[in-house]
Amino acid sequence: MSKPRVLVVDDEPQILRFLRPGLTAGDFDVITAATGDEAVKSAATMAPDVIVLDLGLPDKDGKDVIKEIRTWSNVPIIVLSARDRESEKIESLDLGADDYINKPFGIGELMARIRASLRNRQQVGVVTSVYRSAGITVDTLKHSVEKNGQLIHLTPKEFELLFLLVKNSDRVLTHRQILTAVWGPAHTHDVQYLRVFIGQLRQKLEADPTEPALILTESGIGYRFSDEAQ
């Protein structure tokens, strides 16, 4: 079985020197690009399984790279972002990035995000009515939810919201993405409305709703369903 191929796009040589040996030791095949144009060309010709993309590139904005690649490919894209660029993270995710990770970061965290993106990619196109993650089972045919085998009653909108989160386990979904998918384009700014429903789900699913382990808040951005919760 071939190793998953990771395309790392960053113009900082020290980042590439840091990432290549770590990812190689983690059993990934690593290719690199230092510009946006190189990234698009490599994405088209080298068939990477995941792209790790820095937003600050010398020739074009990383968001433009996402936009261009998304016109012809659904390859998972993990954005590298500085901590003070929250708006750019949101825009990147709305444009089609699958995840983001803040600089500075650890190689272990990055590899975990890569593995999660690969799992999500494998699920794309698989026709199934049952989704399982972190002890939660969502059955779309029965319209039922179980937590560790116990039936949990949800309203129709709570079910739709949970299904979206579980289907995208360990992927950051922005407020806009969630509101558009569950309530429609007219509700993209109803963030407080979404918070209420997230609170209701936590009350029904979390062991301690005040310290959520399943439905995690990505501050100012959106939510992530953690498949590592126990």
N, CA and C atoms as a LAMMPS dump frame, in Angstrom:
ITEM: TIMESTEP
0
ITEM: NUMBER OF ATOMS
690
ITEM: BOX BOUNDS ff ff ff
-5.0000000000000000e+02 5.0000000000000000e+02
-5.0000000000000000e+02 5.0000000000000000e+02
-5.0000000000000000e+02 5.0000000000000000e+02
ITEM: ATOMS id mol type element x y z
1 1 1 N 0.847 -1.196 0
2 1 2 C 0 0 0
3 1 3 C 0.881 1.243 0
4 2 1 N 0.614 2.194 -0.923
5 2 2 C 1.44 3.383 -1.03
6 2 3 C 1.195 4.332 0.138
7 3 1 N 2.208 5.121 0.443
8 3 2 C 2.093 6.093 1.518
9 3 3 C 1.214 7.256 1.071
10 4 1 N 0.443 7.849 1.995
11 4 2 C -0.306 9.057 1.648
12 4 3 C 0.67 10.169 1.27
13 5 1 N 0.349 10.874 0.211
14 5 2 C 1.231 11.947 -0.272
15 5 3 C 0.73 13.3 0.237
16 6 1 N 1.629 14.043 0.88
17 6 2 C 1.301 15.354 1.432
18 6 3 C 2.071 16.422 0.671
19 7 1 N 1.334 17.39 0.143
20 7 2 C 1.956 18.551 -0.493
21 7 3 C 2.013 19.678 0.533
22 8 1 N 3.218 20.087 0.912
23 8 2 C 3.412 21.186 1.862
24 8 3 C 3.76 22.436 1.076
25 9 1 N 2.933 23.49 1.247
26 9 2 C 3.133 24.74 0.513
27 9 3 C 3.505 25.833 1.502
28 10 1 N 4.767 26.245 1.476
29 10 2 C 5.251 27.276 2.398
30 10 3 C 6.547 27.838 1.832
31 11 1 N 6.717 29.162 1.94
32 11 2 C 7.931 29.762 1.393
33 11 3 C 9.03 29.942 2.431
34 12 1 N 8.793 29.451 3.656
35 12 2 C 9.803 29.549 4.706
36 12 3 C 10.63 28.256 4.738
37 13 1 N 11.924 28.309 4.366
38 13 2 C 12.754 27.098 4.34
39 13 3 C 12.807 26.378 5.678
40 14 1 N 12.769 27.15 6.789
41 14 2 C 12.852 26.497 8.101
42 14 3 C 11.601 25.668 8.402
43 15 1 N 10.445 26.113 7.898
44 15 2 C 9.212 25.331 8.068
45 15 3 C 9.318 24.032 7.29
46 16 1 N 9.806 24.113 6.065
47 16 2 C 9.958 22.906 5.245
48 16 3 C 10.979 21.95 5.857
49 17 1 N 12.068 22.51 6.396
50 17 2 C 13.071 21.648 7.048
51 17 3 C 12.502 20.987 8.291
52 18 1 N 11.592 21.671 8.957
53 18 2 C 10.953 21.126 10.157
54 18 3 C 9.931 20.036 9.804
55 19 1 N 9.158 20.282 8.745
56 19 2 C 8.048 19.388 8.434
57 19 3 C 8.47 18.122 7.693
58 20 1 N 9.396 18.246 6.751
59 20 2 C 9.72 17.094 5.909
60 20 3 C 10.154 15.863 6.712
61 21 1 N 11.163 15.967 7.612
62 21 2 C 11.572 14.767 8.34
63 21 3 C 10.482 14.232 9.264
64 22 1 N 9.711 15.143 9.884
65 22 2 C 8.656 14.694 10.791
66 22 3 C 7.565 13.937 10.064
67 23 1 N 7.124 14.466 8.925
68 23 2 C 6.079 13.798 8.156
69 23 3 C 6.595 12.514 7.519
70 24 1 N 7.846 12.529 7.081
71 24 2 C 8.438 11.316 6.51
72 24 3 C 8.514 10.212 7.559
73 25 1 N 8.919 10.582 8.775
74 25 2 C 8.969 9.606 9.867
75 25 3 C 7.571 9.101 10.227
76 26 1 N 6.555 9.931 9.969
77 26 2 C 5.177 9.525 10.221
78 26 3 C 4.576 8.714 9.092
79 27 1 N 5.407 8.289 8.149
80 27 2 C 5.019 7.421 7.038
81 27 3 C 4.2 8.15 5.973
82 28 1 N 4.531 9.423 5.746
83 28 2 C 3.93 10.175 4.654
84 28 3 C 4.978 10.429 3.574
85 29 1 N 4.531 10.454 2.335
86 29 2 C 5.375 10.856 1.216
87 29 3 C 5.223 12.371 1.073
88 30 1 N 6.303 13.123 1.18
89 30 2 C 6.245 14.582 1.248
90 30 3 C 6.772 15.209 -0.041
91 31 1 N 5.979 16.129 -0.61
92 31 2 C 6.425 16.979 -1.696
93 31 3 C 6.198 18.425 -1.259
94 32 1 N 6.952 19.352 -1.814
95 32 2 C 6.87 20.73 -1.333
96 32 3 C 6.721 21.711 -2.497
97 33 1 N 6.194 22.893 -2.139
98 33 2 C 6.104 24.013 -3.08
99 33 3 C 6.278 25.289 -2.278
100 34 1 N 6.912 26.293 -2.904
101 34 2 C 7.205 27.535 -2.193
102 34 3 C 6.351 28.703 -2.662
103 35 1 N 5.572 28.515 -3.722
104 35 2 C 4.724 29.594 -4.242
105 35 3 C 3.331 29.05 -4.544
106 36 1 N 2.392 29.98 -4.753
107 36 2 C 1.038 29.577 -5.1
108 36 3 C 0.971 28.894 -6.449
109 37 1 N 1.707 29.427 -7.427
110 37 2 C 1.701 28.806 -8.756
111 37 3 C 2.266 27.385 -8.71
112 38 1 N 3.355 27.205 -7.948
113 38 2 C 3.919 25.859 -7.793
114 38 3 C 2.917 24.932 -7.114
115 39 1 N 2.186 25.466 -6.149
116 39 2 C 1.202 24.655 -5.425
117 39 3 C 0.116 24.143 -6.356
118 40 1 N -0.427 25.031 -7.175
119 40 2 C -1.49 24.634 -8.101
120 40 3 C -0.97 23.616 -9.105
121 41 1 N 0.237 23.845 -9.619
122 41 2 C 0.819 22.91 -10.578
123 41 3 C 1.06 21.54 -9.939
124 42 1 N 1.608 21.53 -8.724
125 42 2 C 1.877 20.258 -8.039
126 42 3 C 0.582 19.537 -7.695
127 43 1 N -0.44 20.302 -7.297
128 43 2 C -1.739 19.689 -6.985
129 43 3 C -2.317 19.001 -8.214
130 44 1 N -2.057 19.581 -9.394
131 44 2 C -2.603 19.025 -10.633
132 44 3 C -1.791 17.85 -11.161
133 45 1 N -0.481 17.882 -10.937
134 45 2 C 0.382 16.879 -11.578
135 45 3 C 0.876 15.778 -10.648
136 46 1 N 0.936 16.055 -9.339
137 46 2 C 1.521 15.104 -8.389
138 46 3 C 0.486 14.323 -7.584
139 47 1 N -0.808 14.642 -7.756
140 47 2 C -1.906 13.926 -7.103
141 47 3 C -1.705 13.739 -5.602
142 48 1 N -1.519 14.843 -4.849
143 48 2 C -1.376 14.696 -3.395
144 48 3 C -2.68 14.232 -2.764
145 49 1 N -2.57 13.538 -1.639
146 49 2 C -3.747 13.113 -0.892
147 49 3 C -4.218 14.202 0.066
148 50 1 N -3.301 15.067 0.487
149 50 2 C -3.6 16.191 1.383
150 50 3 C -2.68 17.345 1.002
151 51 1 N -3.194 18.578 1.113
152 51 2 C -2.369 19.767 0.924
153 51 3 C -2.307 20.54 2.229
154 52 1 N -1.093 20.869 2.678
155 52 2 C -0.886 21.733 3.845
156 52 3 C -0.426 23.069 3.3
157 53 1 N -1.251 24.119 3.471
158 53 2 C -1.076 25.366 2.74
159 53 3 C -0.916 26.567 3.662
160 54 1 N 0.204 27.255 3.528
161 54 2 C 0.4 28.529 4.219
162 54 3 C -0.328 29.618 3.437
163 55 1 N -0.981 30.539 4.141
164 55 2 C -1.716 31.602 3.452
165 55 3 C -0.798 32.7 2.917
166 56 1 N 0.345 32.9 3.57
167 56 2 C 1.234 33.993 3.187
168 56 3 C 2.288 33.548 2.198
169 57 1 N 1.951 33.559 0.918
170 57 2 C 2.869 33.122 -0.13
171 57 3 C 3.391 34.338 -0.904
172 58 1 N 4.57 34.224 -1.519
173 58 2 C 5.19 35.395 -2.139
174 58 3 C 4.511 35.878 -3.411
175 59 1 N 3.821 35.001 -4.143
176 59 2 C 3.275 35.4 -5.44
177 59 3 C 1.772 35.624 -5.443
178 60 1 N 1.048 34.954 -4.54
179 60 2 C -0.403 35.129 -4.479
180 60 3 C -0.914 34.719 -3.109
181 61 1 N -2.087 35.181 -2.783
182 61 2 C -2.687 34.846 -1.5
183 61 3 C -3.074 33.376 -1.469
184 62 1 N -2.854 32.733 -0.317
185 62 2 C -3.213 31.321 -0.185
186 62 3 C -4.685 31.06 -0.426
187 63 1 N -5.537 32.045 -0.122
188 63 2 C -6.973 31.868 -0.354
189 63 3 C -7.279 31.742 -1.844
190 64 1 N -6.49 32.435 -2.674
191 64 2 C -6.671 32.31 -4.12
192 64 3 C -6.265 30.92 -4.601
193 65 1 N -5.276 30.34 -3.936
194 65 2 C -4.862 28.966 -4.262
195 65 3 C -6.004 27.996 -3.954
196 66 1 N -6.625 28.172 -2.791
197 66 2 C -7.77 27.325 -2.425
198 66 3 C -8.866 27.448 -3.474
199 67 1 N -9.197 28.69 -3.806
200 67 2 C -10.278 28.944 -4.764
201 67 3 C -9.99 28.271 -6.1
202 68 1 N -8.745 28.366 -6.554
203 68 2 C -8.38 27.786 -7.85
204 68 3 C -8.429 26.261 -7.815
205 69 1 N -7.862 25.666 -6.772
206 69 2 C -7.859 24.203 -6.671
207 69 3 C -9.279 23.662 -6.542
208 70 1 N -10.135 24.387 -5.827
209 70 2 C -11.508 23.915 -5.622
210 70 3 C -12.356 23.92 -6.891
211 71 1 N -11.868 24.539 -7.953
212 71 2 C -12.62 24.496 -9.204
213 71 3 C -12.528 23.136 -9.876
214 72 1 N -11.537 22.306 -9.451
215 72 2 C -11.388 21.009 -10.115
216 72 3 C -11.005 19.871 -9.172
217 73 1 N -10.798 20.134 -7.89
218 73 2 C -10.367 19.073 -6.983
219 73 3 C -10.979 19.234 -5.595
220 74 1 N -11.269 18.1 -4.969
221 74 2 C -11.76 18.078 -3.586
222 74 3 C -10.693 17.573 -2.618
223 75 1 N -9.423 17.622 -3.037
224 75 2 C -8.351 17.159 -2.153
225 75 3 C -8.415 17.933 -0.826
226 76 1 N -8.27 17.255 0.318
227 76 2 C -8.288 17.962 1.602
228 76 3 C -7.192 19.026 1.675
229 77 1 N -7.554 20.21 2.163
230 77 2 C -6.607 21.319 2.311
231 77 3 C -6.597 21.762 3.769
232 78 1 N -5.421 21.712 4.389
233 78 2 C -5.244 22.184 5.761
234 78 3 C -4.461 23.487 5.699
235 79 1 N -5.046 24.554 6.207
236 79 2 C -4.432 25.871 6.15
237 79 3 C -3.522 26.085 7.352
238 80 1 N -2.336 26.637 7.09
239 80 2 C -1.461 27.111 8.15
240 80 3 C -1.72 28.602 8.321
241 81 1 N -1.969 29.031 9.569
242 81 2 C -2.369 30.416 9.764
243 81 3 C -1.707 31.016 10.99
244 82 1 N -1.392 32.298 10.911
245 82 2 C -0.927 33.029 12.085
246 82 3 C -2.101 33.234 13.035
247 83 1 N -1.811 33.352 14.32
248 83 2 C -2.865 33.411 15.333
249 83 3 C -3.779 34.633 15.203
250 84 1 N -3.269 35.744 14.645
251 84 2 C -4.049 36.976 14.617
252 84 3 C -4.811 37.168 13.311
253 85 1 N -5.007 36.094 12.564
254 85 2 C -5.689 36.221 11.271
255 85 3 C -6.97 35.399 11.258
256 86 1 N -7.803 35.584 12.269
257 86 2 C -9.025 34.805 12.408
258 86 3 C -9.945 34.962 11.206
259 87 1 N -10.09 36.188 10.708
260 87 2 C -10.977 36.422 9.564
261 87 3 C -10.509 35.65 8.341
262 88 1 N -9.198 35.51 8.19
263 88 2 C -8.685 34.778 7.039
264 88 3 C -8.941 33.274 7.19
265 89 1 N -8.891 32.783 8.427
266 89 2 C -9.229 31.372 8.646
267 89 3 C -10.663 31.11 8.21
268 90 1 N -11.573 32.003 8.652
269 90 2 C -12.983 31.828 8.321
270 90 3 C -13.188 31.861 6.817
271 91 1 N -12.578 32.835 6.151
272 91 2 C -12.728 32.942 4.705
273 91 3 C -12.152 31.714 4.007
274 92 1 N -11.019 31.219 4.494
275 92 2 C -10.394 30.034 3.898
276 92 3 C -11.304 28.818 4.013
277 93 1 N -11.905 28.635 5.182
278 93 2 C -12.81 27.502 5.38
279 93 3 C -14.052 27.648 4.51
280 94 1 N -14.58 28.871 4.421
281 94 2 C -15.753 29.094 3.578
282 94 3 C -15.446 28.866 2.104
283 95 1 N -14.191 29.09 1.699
284 95 2 C -13.797 28.876 0.307
285 95 3 C -13.59 27.396 -0.018
286 96 1 N -13.479 26.557 1.038
287 96 2 C -13.337 25.123 0.777
288 96 3 C -12.197 24.431 1.472
289 97 1 N -11.421 25.169 2.297
290 97 2 C -10.404 24.478 3.107
291 97 3 C -11.097 23.559 4.097
292 98 1 N -10.433 22.467 4.451
293 98 2 C -11.036 21.479 5.341
294 98 3 C -10.695 21.715 6.8
295 99 1 N -9.589 22.381 7.067
296 99 2 C -9.143 22.546 8.452
297 99 3 C -8.091 23.643 8.475
298 100 1 N -7.729 24.067 9.671
299 100 2 C -6.636 25.02 9.812
300 100 3 C -5.854 24.665 11.062
301 101 1 N -4.63 25.129 11.099
302 101 2 C -3.79 24.916 12.27
303 101 3 C -2.965 26.184 12.47
304 102 1 N -2.877 26.624 13.722
305 102 2 C -2.18 27.865 14.026
306 102 3 C -0.672 27.677 14.05
307 103 1 N 0.043 28.686 13.57
308 103 2 C 1.489 28.755 13.777
309 103 3 C 1.739 29.489 15.086
310 104 1 N 2.679 29.032 15.909
311 104 2 C 3.493 27.816 15.767
312 104 3 C 2.677 26.573 16.116
313 105 1 N 3.113 25.418 15.646
314 105 2 C 2.365 24.192 15.863
315 105 3 C 3.335 23.035 16.059
316 106 1 N 2.84 21.934 16.585
317 106 2 C 3.634 20.73 16.778
318 106 3 C 3.389 19.742 15.655
319 107 1 N 4.39 18.959 15.321
320 107 2 C 4.264 17.997 14.231
321 107 3 C 3.222 16.933 14.556
322 108 1 N 3.087 16.596 15.837
323 108 2 C 2.088 15.595 16.227
324 108 3 C 0.678 16.077 15.946
325 109 1 N 0.408 17.345 16.252
326 109 2 C -0.922 17.905 15.988
327 109 3 C -1.2 17.941 14.492
328 110 1 N -0.212 18.347 13.71
329 110 2 C -0.41 18.408 12.27
330 110 3 C -0.702 17.029 11.693
331 111 1 N 0.037 16.005 12.133
332 111 2 C -0.198 14.656 11.611
333 111 3 C -1.579 14.147 11.993
334 112 1 N -2.047 14.511 13.192
335 112 2 C -3.397 14.109 13.605
336 112 3 C -4.442 14.759 12.699
337 113 1 N -4.233 16.037 12.357
338 113 2 C -5.172 16.722 11.47
339 113 3 C -5.128 16.116 10.064
340 114 1 N -3.941 15.739 9.608
341 114 2 C -3.815 15.104 8.295
342 114 3 C -4.562 13.771 8.274
343 115 1 N -4.368 12.969 9.312
344 115 2 C -5.053 11.671 9.365
345 115 3 C -6.566 11.849 9.389
346 116 1 N -7.055 12.852 10.125
347 116 2 C -8.495 13.122 10.172
348 116 3 C -9.009 13.516 8.784
349 117 1 N -8.252 14.336 8.071
350 117 2 C -8.647 14.741 6.726
351 117 3 C -8.688 13.548 5.774
352 118 1 N -7.728 12.64 5.928
353 118 2 C -7.721 11.441 5.088
354 118 3 C -8.919 10.555 5.387
355 119 1 N -9.281 10.435 6.672
356 119 2 C -10.473 9.639 7.024
357 119 3 C -11.724 10.245 6.401
358 120 1 N -11.846 11.562 6.49
359 120 2 C -13.015 12.218 5.912
360 120 3 C -13.059 12.042 4.402
361 121 1 N -11.885 12.077 3.769
362 121 2 C -11.846 11.908 2.313
363 121 3 C -12.308 10.512 1.922
364 122 1 N -11.918 9.506 2.695
365 122 2 C -12.307 8.133 2.391
366 122 3 C -13.818 7.932 2.502
367 123 1 N -14.457 8.753 3.351
368 123 2 C -15.901 8.616 3.546
369 123 3 C -16.7 9.283 2.44
370 124 1 N -16.066 10.215 1.696
371 124 2 C -16.773 10.919 0.644
372 124 3 C -17.18 9.94 -0.454
373 125 1 N -18.441 9.966 -0.82
374 125 2 C -18.926 9.094 -1.873
375 125 3 C -19.39 7.734 -1.369
376 126 1 N -19.133 7.432 -0.103
377 126 2 C -19.6 6.168 0.459
378 126 3 C -21.063 6.321 0.861
379 127 1 N -21.922 5.51 0.27
380 127 2 C -23.344 5.59 0.574
381 127 3 C -23.612 4.818 1.857
382 128 1 N -24.044 5.519 2.871
383 128 2 C -24.325 4.882 4.149
384 128 3 C -25.445 5.622 4.843
385 129 1 N -26.167 4.929 5.675
386 129 2 C -27.239 5.572 6.438
387 129 3 C -26.864 5.7 7.909
388 130 1 N -25.74 5.09 8.303
389 130 2 C -25.34 5.097 9.711
390 130 3 C -23.95 5.705 9.841
391 131 1 N -23.853 6.703 10.705
392 131 2 C -22.578 7.375 10.975
393 131 3 C -22.253 7.195 12.452
394 132 1 N -21.031 6.773 12.737
395 132 2 C -20.61 6.544 14.122
396 132 3 C -19.349 7.334 14.412
397 133 1 N -19.327 7.99 15.552
398 133 2 C -18.152 8.736 15.966
399 133 3 C -18.221 8.989 17.461
400 134 1 N -17.137 8.656 18.168
401 134 2 C -17.001 8.943 19.609
402 134 3 C -18.19 8.456 20.425
403 135 1 N -18.674 7.255 20.127
404 135 2 C -19.77 6.683 20.9
405 135 3 C -21.149 7.156 20.477
406 136 1 N -21.206 8.066 19.489
407 136 2 C -22.477 8.573 18.983
408 136 3 C -22.805 7.865 17.676
409 137 1 N -24.04 7.342 17.551
410 137 2 C -24.506 6.706 16.332
411 137 3 C -25.681 7.491 15.776
412 138 1 N -25.548 7.941 14.535
413 138 2 C -26.616 8.685 13.867
414 138 3 C -27.111 7.833 12.705
415 139 1 N -28.388 7.444 12.752
416 139 2 C -28.998 6.623 11.714
417 139 3 C -29.961 7.497 10.918
418 140 1 N -29.606 7.793 9.667
419 140 2 C -30.419 8.721 8.887
420 140 3 C -31.715 8.091 8.373
421 141 1 N -31.759 6.769 8.222
422 141 2 C -32.989 6.114 7.785
423 141 3 C -34.002 6.029 8.92
424 142 1 N -33.518 5.64 10.098
425 142 2 C -34.402 5.57 11.266
426 142 3 C -34.622 6.941 11.904
427 143 1 N -33.794 7.898 11.491
428 143 2 C -33.833 9.246 12.076
429 143 3 C -33.666 9.163 13.593
430 144 1 N -32.651 8.376 13.994
431 144 2 C -32.432 8.141 15.426
432 144 3 C -30.987 8.421 15.795
433 145 1 N -30.792 8.719 17.08
434 145 2 C -29.462 8.968 17.622
435 145 3 C -29.286 8.16 18.889
436 146 1 N -28.141 7.476 19.001
437 146 2 C -27.824 6.739 20.217
438 146 3 C -26.479 7.197 20.751
439 147 1 N -26.38 7.243 22.058
440 147 2 C -25.105 7.517 22.709
441 147 3 C -24.753 6.307 23.55
442 148 1 N -23.687 5.622 23.159
443 148 2 C -23.255 4.394 23.834
444 148 3 C -24.413 3.413 23.99
445 149 1 N -25.23 3.295 22.918
446 149 2 C -26.325 2.335 22.909
447 149 3 C -27.628 2.844 23.48
448 150 1 N -27.639 4.031 24.064
449 150 2 C -28.859 4.586 24.657
450 150 3 C -29.503 5.572 23.695
451 151 1 N -30.798 5.396 23.432
452 151 2 C -31.521 6.251 22.503
453 151 3 C -31.646 7.666 23.063
454 152 1 N -31.324 8.666 22.228
455 152 2 C -31.397 10.068 22.62
456 152 3 C -32.443 10.761 21.751
457 153 1 N -33.384 11.448 22.383
458 153 2 C -34.414 12.146 21.613
459 153 3 C -33.911 13.525 21.195
460 154 1 N -33.981 13.787 19.882
461 154 2 C -33.617 15.087 19.346
462 154 3 C -34.762 15.636 18.504
463 155 1 N -34.885 16.947 18.468
464 155 2 C -35.83 17.574 17.557
465 155 3 C -35.292 17.44 16.136
466 156 1 N -36.146 17.654 15.111
467 156 2 C -35.66 17.533 13.732
468 156 3 C -34.451 18.418 13.423
469 157 1 N -34.43 19.667 13.879
470 157 2 C -33.301 20.551 13.612
471 157 3 C -32.065 20.131 14.408
472 158 1 N -32.256 19.671 15.632
473 158 2 C -31.118 19.168 16.402
474 158 3 C -30.506 17.965 15.702
475 159 1 N -31.357 17.087 15.167
476 159 2 C -30.853 15.914 14.444
477 159 3 C -30.059 16.343 13.211
478 160 1 N -30.604 17.277 12.452
479 160 2 C -29.934 17.736 11.231
480 160 3 C -28.582 18.367 11.555
481 161 1 N -28.536 19.147 12.625
482 161 2 C -27.296 19.794 13.039
483 161 3 C -26.271 18.76 13.486
484 162 1 N -26.689 17.81 14.314
485 162 2 C -25.765 16.779 14.778
486 162 3 C -25.26 15.933 13.615
487 163 1 N -26.144 15.579 12.703
488 163 2 C -25.739 14.774 11.549
489 163 3 C -24.651 15.488 10.747
490 164 1 N -24.823 16.794 10.538
491 164 2 C -23.813 17.564 9.809
492 164 3 C -22.471 17.529 10.526
493 165 1 N -22.486 17.695 11.844
494 165 2 C -21.246 17.703 12.619
495 165 3 C -20.571 16.333 12.616
496 166 1 N -21.352 15.273 12.833
497 166 2 C -20.782 13.922 12.894
498 166 3 C -20.256 13.501 11.525
499 167 1 N -20.994 13.842 10.474
500 167 2 C -20.563 13.492 9.12
501 167 3 C -19.222 14.137 8.778
502 168 1 N -18.956 15.263 9.426
503 168 2 C -17.693 15.986 9.203
504 168 3 C -16.798 15.927 10.44
505 169 1 N -16.79 14.793 11.119
506 169 2 C -16.018 14.646 12.357
507 169 3 C -14.584 15.117 12.196
508 170 1 N -14.143 15.9 13.183
509 170 2 C -12.786 16.45 13.25
510 170 3 C -12.478 17.43 12.131
511 171 1 N -13.515 17.951 11.503
512 171 2 C -13.344 19.034 10.527
513 171 3 C -14.003 20.283 11.099
514 172 1 N -13.307 21.413 11.009
515 172 2 C -13.879 22.674 11.461
516 172 3 C -14.948 23.128 10.471
517 173 1 N -16.145 23.407 10.986
518 173 2 C -17.212 23.978 10.17
519 173 3 C -17.475 25.397 10.667
520 174 1 N -17.485 26.355 9.765
521 174 2 C -17.723 27.733 10.174
522 174 3 C -19.198 27.938 10.495
523 175 1 N -19.467 29.041 11.22
524 175 2 C -20.861 29.385 11.505
525 175 3 C -21.663 29.47 10.207
526 176 1 N -21.082 30.141 9.205
527 176 2 C -21.779 30.315 7.926
528 176 3 C -22.079 28.973 7.261
529 177 1 N -21.094 28.054 7.261
530 177 2 C -21.311 26.748 6.641
531 177 3 C -22.445 25.992 7.324
532 178 1 N -22.452 26.021 8.656
533 178 2 C -23.477 25.286 9.401
534 178 3 C -24.843 25.911 9.198
535 179 1 N -24.926 27.228 9.349
536 179 2 C -26.217 27.914 9.222
537 179 3 C -26.793 27.747 7.822
538 180 1 N -25.939 27.809 6.805
539 180 2 C -26.414 27.633 5.431
540 180 3 C -26.927 26.218 5.206
541 181 1 N -26.186 25.216 5.712
542 181 2 C -26.562 23.819 5.481
543 181 3 C -27.831 23.421 6.226
544 182 1 N -28.007 23.931 7.446
545 182 2 C -29.128 23.483 8.289
546 182 3 C -30.342 24.4 8.172
547 183 1 N -30.103 25.715 8.105
548 183 2 C -31.226 26.661 8.106
549 183 3 C -31.411 27.419 6.797
550 184 1 N -30.408 27.365 5.911
551 184 2 C -30.534 28.029 4.627
552 184 3 C -29.775 29.341 4.548
553 185 1 N -29.541 29.838 3.317
554 185 2 C -28.712 31.034 3.105
555 185 3 C -29.233 32.287 3.792
556 186 1 N -30.523 32.367 4.044
557 186 2 C -31.092 33.562 4.666
558 186 3 C -30.692 33.697 6.132
559 187 1 N -30.106 32.641 6.703
560 187 2 C -29.796 32.638 8.142
561 187 3 C -28.293 32.638 8.42
562 188 1 N -27.478 33.068 7.463
563 188 2 C -26.027 32.963 7.629
564 188 3 C -25.48 33.831 8.752
565 189 1 N -26.244 34.804 9.22
566 189 2 C -25.755 35.682 10.283
567 189 3 C -26.394 35.374 11.647
568 190 1 N -27.217 34.341 11.726
569 190 2 C -27.919 34.02 12.978
570 190 3 C -27.043 33.169 13.9
571 191 1 N -25.875 33.704 14.255
572 191 2 C -24.912 32.938 15.051
573 191 3 C -25.457 32.635 16.438
574 192 1 N -26.156 33.586 17.049
575 192 2 C -26.709 33.35 18.382
576 192 3 C -27.743 32.224 18.351
577 193 1 N -28.516 32.149 17.291
578 193 2 C -29.491 31.073 17.104
579 193 3 C -28.775 29.728 17.079
580 194 1 N -27.651 29.68 16.359
581 194 2 C -26.861 28.442 16.302
582 194 3 C -26.323 28.067 17.67
583 195 1 N -25.849 29.044 18.431
584 195 2 C -25.314 28.776 19.764
585 195 3 C -26.371 28.113 20.657
586 196 1 N -27.612 28.55 20.525
587 196 2 C -28.695 27.968 21.323
588 196 3 C -28.84 26.48 21.002
589 197 1 N -28.831 26.141 19.722
590 197 2 C -28.988 24.738 19.331
591 197 3 C -27.772 23.901 19.723
592 198 1 N -26.595 24.487 19.624
593 198 2 C -25.395 23.776 20.069
594 198 3 C -25.506 23.493 21.566
595 199 1 N -25.973 24.473 22.327
596 199 2 C -26.166 24.278 23.767
597 199 3 C -27.145 23.163 24.065
598 200 1 N -28.219 23.093 23.284
599 200 2 C -29.216 22.038 23.485
600 200 3 C -28.621 20.657 23.195
601 201 1 N -27.833 20.561 22.129
602 201 2 C -27.196 19.284 21.815
603 201 3 C -26.23 18.875 22.919
604 202 1 N -25.469 19.827 23.429
605 202 2 C -24.521 19.509 24.499
606 202 3 C -25.238 19.022 25.746
607 203 1 N -26.374 19.612 26.056
608 203 2 C -27.142 19.17 27.224
609 203 3 C -27.565 17.716 27.079
610 204 1 N -27.836 17.288 25.873
611 204 2 C -28.337 15.935 25.64
612 204 3 C -27.224 14.908 25.411
613 205 1 N -26.049 15.362 24.976
614 205 2 C -25.02 14.417 24.552
615 205 3 C -23.746 14.43 25.393
616 206 1 N -23.41 15.577 25.96
617 206 2 C -22.14 15.691 26.678
618 206 3 C -22.256 15.144 28.102
619 207 1 N -21.19 14.5 28.582
620 207 2 C -21.15 14.06 29.981
621 207 3 C -21.203 15.276 30.905
622 208 1 N -20.507 16.346 30.525
623 208 2 C -20.535 17.607 31.268
624 208 3 C -20.685 18.726 30.246
625 209 1 N -21.901 19.248 30.048
626 209 2 C -22.13 20.275 29.033
627 209 3 C -21.296 21.537 29.238
628 210 1 N -20.842 21.789 30.472
629 210 2 C -20.024 22.979 30.713
630 210 3 C -18.567 22.765 30.29
631 211 1 N -18.182 21.505 30.112
632 211 2 C -16.835 21.161 29.635
633 211 3 C -16.978 20.194 28.46
634 212 1 N -17.472 20.686 27.326
635 212 2 C -17.781 19.781 26.208
636 212 3 C -16.551 19.059 25.671
637 213 1 N -16.744 17.768 25.381
638 213 2 C -15.676 16.95 24.811
639 213 3 C -16.03 16.465 23.41
640 214 1 N -17.318 16.538 23.052
641 214 2 C -17.773 16.085 21.744
642 214 3 C -17.862 17.241 20.752
643 215 1 N -18.666 18.242 21.089
644 215 2 C -18.882 19.381 20.202
645 215 3 C -18.013 20.525 20.695
646 216 1 N -16.915 20.749 20.005
647 216 2 C -15.91 21.711 20.446
648 216 3 C -16.104 23.057 19.754
649 217 1 N -15.919 24.127 20.513
650 217 2 C -16.01 25.475 19.961
651 217 3 C -14.663 25.906 19.403
652 218 1 N -14.664 26.352 18.155
653 218 2 C -13.502 26.995 17.565
654 218 3 C -13.79 28.494 17.654
655 219 1 N -13.225 29.14 18.648
656 219 2 C -13.602 30.495 19.034
657 219 3 C -13.63 31.468 17.858
658 220 1 N -14.789 32.114 17.672
659 220 2 C -14.949 33.1 16.626
660 220 3 C -15.109 32.53 15.238
661 221 1 N -15.028 31.194 15.108
662 221 2 C -15.018 30.575 13.776
663 221 3 C -16.196 29.627 13.572
664 222 1 N -16.364 28.661 14.479
665 222 2 C -17.431 27.69 14.311
666 222 3 C -17.299 26.548 15.293
667 223 1 N -17.538 25.324 14.817
668 223 2 C -17.543 24.159 15.699
669 223 3 C -16.876 22.97 15.024
670 224 1 N -16.415 22.05 15.86
671 224 2 C -15.792 20.812 15.406
672 224 3 C -16.321 19.668 16.265
673 225 1 N -16.731 18.568 15.64
674 225 2 C -17.124 17.377 16.385
675 225 3 C -15.896 16.496 16.536
676 226 1 N -15.499 16.225 17.771
677 226 2 C -14.273 15.479 18.027
678 226 3 C -14.551 13.987 18.076
679 227 1 N -13.891 13.246 17.191
680 227 2 C -14.068 11.788 17.211
681 227 3 C -13.107 11.114 18.171
682 228 1 N -12.334 11.923 18.917
683 228 2 C -11.42 11.368 19.907
684 228 3 C -12.001 11.397 21.299
685 229 1 N -13.191 11.996 21.457
686 229 2 C -13.817 12.057 22.785
687 229 3 C -14.227 10.665 23.234
688 230 1 N -14.211 10.472 24.539
689 230 2 C -14.574 9.188 25.113
690 230 3 C -15.974 9.275 25.744
